Amino acid sequence: MSKLNEDLIYEILSAVEEIPYGCVATYGQIARLIGRDNNSRLVGKVLSMSEYYGEYPCHRVVNHQGRTAPGWYEQPQLLKQEGVTFKKENYVDMKKHQWDC
């Protein structure tokens, strides 16, 4: 991937920062919020390197089925600490917790 524009990175991270405590959003939702409907993978890429830009609640972003990020073993625990419930292992109950933005 070519070098990402810092303005775009901060636009994505600012949208993620708006996700309320105890809620989750999908990569696609974040992409739509910033006017890039077809760029959910870009959102995922930016979130994977968010630690270089500050502290953001990236654990509140899941895929469209509610699945947490593979290999990020802390994510489900962080969500559970916020009261987020799961339908099955690593799958958030989206009906209860998806952010209505």
Sequence and secondary structure as in RCSB ss.txt:
>XXXX:A:sequence
MSKLNEDLIYEILSAVEEIPYGCVATYGQIARLIGRDNNSRLVGKVLSMSEYYGEYPCHRVVNHQGRTAPGWYEQ
PQLLKQEGVTFKKENYVDMKKHQWDC
>XXXX:A:secstr
     HHHHHHHHHHHHTS TT BEEHHHHHHHTT TT HHHHHHHHHTGGGT    GGGEE TT B  TT THH
HHHHHHTT  EEETTEE HHHHB   
